Structures are given as structure tokens and as C-alpha cells.
């Protein structure tokens, strides 16, 4: 079975869009993103995998703010 998730935006695009609108991330959003990234890294380490390159252009985000690496 194949599963497909639609994460239409790169996090780097979200950053650029917000900068162009003079809108910045709120502290709650940053904590959520940090928690999500750390949780993902933790899950990967449990199966002896490394994420490797955690930069905004390698992180996807959807309309609900969920992220995918």
C-alpha cells in the first residue's frame, strides 16, 4: 500500500513569504516547529537513521502547520 501526503510548501518559502509581508513567526509557532523537528529526529534515532540536513529548504509544511522532513 502506498500513502501520499500533500505538503505543498517548503519551510523556506514560508519564511520568505512572511518576510515579504513583514509578518514573523510567533513564539508559539517556533516552539511547535522546534518540538516537531526534535520529535522527528528522536524517532529517526530510534531506528538508527539520521536526518542529515535539517535546513528550511528540506522541511515541508502544510496549511495546518504540520511539518515533514
Secondary structure as UniProt FT lines:
FT   STRAND          9..10
FT   HELIX           11..20
FT   TURN            21..22
FT   HELIX           27..46
FT   TURN            47..48
FT   HELIX           56..58
FT   STRAND          60..61
FT   TURN            63..64
FT   STRAND          67..68
//
